[in-house]
Every structure is written in C-alpha cells, then in structure tokens.
Amino acid sequence: MIFSGLVSSLVLSLVLSLAPSKSGRDEFTFGNEAEPESVDPHVATGVPDNNIITQLFEGLVRREANWSSIQPGLAEFLPGATNNGKTYRFKLRANAQWSDGSALTAEDFLYGWLRAMDPKTLGSYSYWLTDYIEGAAEYAKSPTPENAKKVGIVAVDSRTLEVRLKYPVPYFLQLLAEPIFAPVKKQTLEKFGDRWTRPENMVSNGAYVLKEWKVNEKIVLVKNSRYWDATNVKINRAVALPLSDKQTAMNLFLQGQLDWSGHNGAPSSVVPNFKGKENFRSTPSFITYFYRLNTKRGPLADVRVRQALALAIDRKVLVEKITRGGEVVATALVPPETGEYRSPQGIVTGNFAKDLVLAKKLLAEAGFENGKNFPVLKIQYDSKAVSYTHLRAHETKANLVCRLLLE
C-alpha cells in the first residue's frame, strides 16, 4: 500500500535556458539527464526517453507550453464525448503524413494502440488503454484477431477514428497526449523488427526525425519537413546530450555549450545564486517524492504509526534548508494545479507545531510513547536515481522523525 502522507515535497524542475551557445540560432542543444533506454513510444517510460519521443511522434493531442493544457495534435479539433461520456470520434488532419511522405491514417492509430496493448510489446503504460477502452483488457490477455475486432477502437474511414470507453473518463483527452497513444507505421515495424527505431530505419510523424544516435554521446534530431505544422517549427536541428551530472550540465551551460541545462537543472547548492537572473527558470514538474511503506508488517500495520511518521516530517525545513531547489511542500500525492482537481485535506495540515503534537499523541496511543520500544525502520532507495542532495534529504527526514518523536 502507498502511504501518501509520508510525502516530503513536490519537485520543481530547475531550468537554465536560452543562453547564447556555440550552436547557432537554428540549433538547440540541451542536457537530457541520461541515455534513453528506448525511443519506441509504446515501450519507453523514462523522462530522457520521452524528451526525445515527444519530438519524434505526435498523437491525436499535444501539450501546450505550460504542459498541463492540451490542444489538437493530429486531430483537427478536440471532440466532445457522446454516448454518456463514453464515445469520442476524432477527425485526422488532411495533411497528416509520415516522415517518408506516406499518408497517416486512422488505421495507423488502430495498429499502434493494439500493439501498445499486446503483451509482446511490454508497454509499461498499456494500462492506460486496457483500463479504459472497451474490450482492451480482454485483447491484452489474448491478442487474437477475433478479440481485436471487439476492442472499442474503430477506423471508421481513413481520417476518422472512433474510441469507445467502458465508462466516462473525464481526463481521457489529456491521456492522449502521452507517447503510449502515438501511432506507428505498420510497414516499418514489420520490415525492420526490433531495429525499426534506428535512425536509418525510423519513420515518424512528429516535428523532428531521428538523424543520428551515438550511444552515450549524443542524439541529433532534424526538422521534419512533412510535419503538419512544420511552418511553426523554427529550430532546424536539436542535439540531446546524456548529462546525468548537474554540475557538468551547469558548467556546459555557462560555457555556452548548452542552450538548456535540461530537467537536471543546477546543483541545489548554487540555485540561490541564479535566482532572479535572466536565464534562470524554475518551473513545476508533476513529480512527488514519497515513501512506500509495508502496511502489513510490524508497527507499520497500525495506521496511527503511519500517520505519526507523516506528521513528524518538517517538510518546510527539507525544501528550504536541504533541497533548496524551489520545491513546494506536498501533503498529497497529486500535485496542485493538476487541471481542475484539488486533493482533499489529509491528516497533515502544514502547521508543523500542531502536526507534531498530534504525531506524538498517535504514537503514544499505538503503544510507543516517546518512541519507547519502537523498532528500527530502514529506508531503501535507488542510489542511481538519488543525488547527494536528495541523499541528505533522506537522512534529514530520518533524523527529524527520530529526534522529534523521542523528545
């Protein structure tokens, strides 16, 4: 079970951007955190992967610059739902093409979405289709031609795609901006198999095409002249560098080698020095740090203990003194300003002095007054994904909980 009350902070991406670089006005070079594991839209899961994929592929819907709003992509317009909110009918743009010049049709979406659900594809986000689309779960369990016909995805004609849901999903249109809903060209996949994502083989439909991929060195994208909105694509060439180290990204940025440091931003220790400067941007990211607790083991099986742990973390100290990246205190899993959704008030109020009193009361009620006889809890984390700053945050959280509850 996930206990979201033990959430520490909502992370804000730190972005150093738009400084003069050596690349020139029609080239954009950026840090991409790490080497992408895949640029297959139905397989990829990581941020570095999706930074590339969203340039190579476009679905029915695309995101606006603020990332939380959407606008039509390959669809001419955003349709309203019919059949009590369960049916959507999309009209594709007349000038929708693949990068090889062939027409992009509703059949390409049908093929792509069925592929995304196929167990052979191993798409981590395939549940976004199987959970909501009529007949999709059954097809995923047994991807036969017969079951494919029962899936609520219908290519009515070459430019019309109809989607039937099991039940109304208010955020379905927003989901369609995700790479898992991108079309792929059947002929390309059948011809090249697993090698279809190589630069010399890939056929895509986004604003850019894959020109070059040198593993652990760079990925080069060039403007797709056949993209339906190509006239509004002002940058002809983009270069992504796999930079996992914040310090390295920042140094390259300051030297004019990068136009954007990437989502990695800058080391938290130097962020205060950049705030207020022209080329510094601090923008929200929909990322929430939380601990996943085993709620069936030891004292953690008692909800009062879990609540006490959540209440005993001074989130303000963490974001202001430790991470120092402009993070926002989080008291729920869903970040604020996520569409029109607002998380209900949980047990954590944000008034730490008040929360700590309740934490001690709950711990005492659970039989551990002042922490007496409370066992040692260990925190496990992915060392590859945690920077020194976040390691300090983990240690600080543990020390704060121990000190405050034992006083």
N, C-alpha and C positions, 0 to 999 in steps of 0.2 A: 504494500500500500504506500502511496506517496503522501507524506505529511507536509502539505504546503505551508503550514505555519512556520516551519523552520527555514523560511526563505530569508536570505540576507540582503540582497539588493537587486534592483533592475539595472542591468548594464547598459550604458550608453556608449555607442561606438565613438571613438575619438578619431577625427578625420583631419589630417593635414592635407590641404588640397590647393590645386591651381597655382602653384608657384611656377615661375619660368623654368623650363627644363631644356636640356640639350636636344630634345627630340624634335622640336619644331611645332608649328601651330596646328598641323593636321595629324599629329601623332600624340597619343596619350599613353603614358607608361605608368603602371601602378603596381603596388605590392599586393600579392594575393595570398598572404599568410602561409600557404603550404602548397605542395604539388597536388593537383586534383587527382583523386582516385579514379574518376571516370568523367567523361563528358557525354555520357549516354543519359538523356533526360529521364528515362524510366528507371535508372539504376542509381544515379548519384544521390548522395544525402548531405554532403558537407557544404559549408559556405564557400570554400575555394572552388569546388566543383560548380556550384550554382552561379558564382560570379562569371564564369565562362559560358555556361549553358544558356543563361538568360540573354546573352548576346547572340548566340547561335540559333536559338529556337524561340518561336513565339506561338502561343496558343490562341484560343478564342479571345482571351482577355489579357491585358498587360497592366502593369502597375504604373501609377503616376510618380512624379519625382518624390513626393512625400512618402511613398511606399505603402501607405495604408489605404489610399484611394485607388480605384481601378478605372480603366477606360477600355473601349473596344480595342482588340488586337486584330486578329484575322476576322473577327466578326464585324459586320458593318455597324452594328449597334448592340447595346445590351438589352436583351429581350426581357419582358416581364414574364412571370410564371403563370401558367394556366393549370387547369385541372386541379384546383385547390392547392396550388403551390407546388405541384409535383412534376410539371412538364415545362421544359424550355425548348424553344425552337430557334436555332441560330442560322443566320444568313451569312455565308462567307463573302468576303470582298471579291469583286470580279477580277481584280488584278493580283490575286494571291498566287504566288509561284514558289517553286523550289529554286534553290540556287543554281541548278542546272538548266533552268528555263522551262521546265515542265510544269503543267498546271497542278496546283494543290487543291485537292477536292475533299468533300466530306468523307469519302472512303478512306482517306489518309488518317483522319481523326479516328474513325471506327477501327481501323487496323492498329493504330498506335495505342488506343485505350485498351483494346483487347490484349495487346502484347504486354502492356503495363500490368495487367491483372494475371497474366499467365505465370504459374509457379516457376517455369523455366527462366523467367526474366529476373526473378528475385528482387522485385521492386519493393524497397522498404516502405514507400508511401502508397502502395497499391490499395491500402485500406480506405484511402480517400475516395476510391471508386467503389470498392466492394461493400463498404458500409452504407452507401447512399443510393447507388444506382440499381434499379430494378433488375433482378436476375444475375447481377455481377458476382455475388458471393458464390452462387451455385456454379457459375462458369469457372471461377478461380479454383474451385475444388476439382472440377472435371472439365477442362478446356476442350470440349468436343465441338464440332461444327453444329451439332444439334443444340447444345446449350448456348452457343454464340448467338443463335437466332432468337433466343429468349431474353437476351440482355437488352436493357432499355436504352440502347444507343442505335439510332437508325439513320442511315444516309438516305434521306428522302429523295434527293437528287444530288447532282454534283456540287451544288452550292448550299444545300440545306441539311443541317444536322439536328436531329431531334433527340433530346435526352429525357428519359422518364425516371423519376426518383421513387424510392419506396415510400417516402414521406417528405413533407416540406423541410427544406434545409435553407434557412434564411441567408446563410453565408456561402451558398454554393457558387455564386458568381465570383466571389473572392477566391475560392479554392482554385478556380480555373486558371488563375494567373501562375500557379505552381508548375514547375517543369514536368511533373508526372503526367500532366494533361496535354503535353505537347504532341503534335503529330510527328510521325516518322515515315520515311518513304520506303514502302514495302520492297520495291525492286532493289534498292540499295542494300538493305539488310539481307535479302536472300542471296545477293551476288557476293557480298564480302563477309557475311557472318560476323564473328567477333571483331573482325578488322574494319568494320564499317565506320568506326569513329576516328580512323587515322586521317590526317589532312588530305592525303591523295585520294581518299575514298568517300569522305563525308559529303552528303548532300543535306543542306539545312534550309531553314526558311526565315531566320532572324535577320537583324540589322547587319550582322557580320558573318563571315565564313572563316573556317579554320585554315590558316595559311601555313603555320609551322608549329611544331610541338617538340621542343628539345627537353626531355625529362630532366627535372631539377635545374633547368637553366632559364627557359622562357617559353611562353605561348604567344604566338602572334596571330592577331585577328585583322582581317581587312574588310572594308566596307562591301556589303552585298548589294551590287547594283540592281538586283532583281527584287529586293525587299520592297514591299508595297508602299512603305513610307520613306523610301531612300532619299528623297529630296530634303528631308528634315534631318538626315544623319550628317552632321557637319565634320566629324572626325573620320579620316580615311583609314587610320591604322591604330590599333591598340595593342600594347605589349604588356603581358602579365608576368611578373617575376615572383617566384615562390619564396617569399621572405617571411619566415616564421619568427624572427627576432625583431622585437620592437625597436631596439636601439639601432640596428642595421637599417631598418626602413626609415627611421627618422634621419639618420646620417645621410642616406642617399637622397632623401627629400631636400635636405638643407644644401646639399651639393648640386642640386638641380638635375639629378638623375631620375627623379620620380615626380610626376605631376600630382599623384595622390599616394599617400602612405598606405592606403588600404584600411580595412577594418581593424587591423592591428593597432593603428594609431601611433601613439608615442608612449614611452615608459611613464608610468603614473608619477614617478618622482619629478619629472620635468614638466608635467602638464600645467602646473600653476604659472610657469614661465611663459607659456604660449597663449594662455587665455587672454582674450582681448586683441590679439594680433590678427591682421587681415587674412592670413592664410590658414587660420585655425578654425576648424568646425567641430562642434560637439553635437552629435545627432542621435536620436533614440534608436535602439535596436530591440527587437522583440526577443529578448533573452532574459531569463530569470534563473538565478542560482538558487538551488535548494538542495536539501539533503533527503535522501530516500531512506526511510527507517524500516526495520523489520518489526512490524507491529504484532508479531506473534511470538516474540522471544523476550524473556526476562522482563525487566521493568518497563520496557517499551510497549509491552502489551497493554499497559494501563494508559488510557487516554490522558489522564491527569499528568502523568510524567511527560508525555509528548508535548502537551500544552505548556508545561512549566519550562521545558527546554526552549520552546519557541519564544516564550515571553522573556526569557533571560538573556536574549541576544540584543545588545545595544547596536542596532543597525546604523544609527546615525554616526557613531564612533567609527564603524567599519568604513563607511563611504567617505567620511570627511578626513579621517586620520590614516587609514591604511590604503585603500584602493585609490582614492583621490582622483578618480577619472571623471567625476561629474555624475556618478551613478545615482539613481533615485532609490530611496528606501522602498522595499517591496513587502507588502503584508498579504499578498495573494499571488497565485500562480500567473494569472492573466494580467499583463501589463496595462497600465492606464491608457486611455485614448485608443483602445482597440475597437475601432468602429464605434458603435453606439453602446457597446457592452460596458457595464460597470460591475466590478466584483462586489459581492456583498461584504459587509463588515465582518471580519473574523474576530478571533479572541484577542489578537494583537491590536492595540489601539493607536500605537505611535507615541503615546505618553510613557516613556520608559520607566520613570519612577513608579507610576501607577501599575504598569505591567509587571514590574519586578515584585511588588508586594503580592500580587495575585500568584505569581510563579512560586514564591516560597510557600504560600498557603496551599497550593495544589500539591506541591512536593511533600509537604507535611501530611496532608490527607492521604497520600499514597503510601505513607509509612516511612518516609525518608526525611524527617525534619532536620533542617540544616545540613542535608546531604548525608546524614549518618547511615552507614551500611549500604550506600549506593555503589553499585559495581562500576568498574572502569568501562567506558564506552570508547571504541576505536572508530576513527573516521578514515574511510578508504576513499581515495580519489585517483583520477587518471593523471599520473605525473607528466605524461606527454602533453596534456592539454592545459596544464596549470603553470602559470608564470611564477616567478619568485614573489611578486606582489600578492598574487592570489594564494600562494602557499602561506604567506604571512597572515593573510585574512583567515585561512582555515585555523591556524594556530591561535590567532587572537580570539576567534569565536570560542574555541575550546577553553582557553584561559578565562575569558569573560564569564562563561557559564559556570565554570568551577568556582571562581572567586565570588561571584555574586550570590550563588545559591548556598555556598558554605559559610557566608558571613553571618 
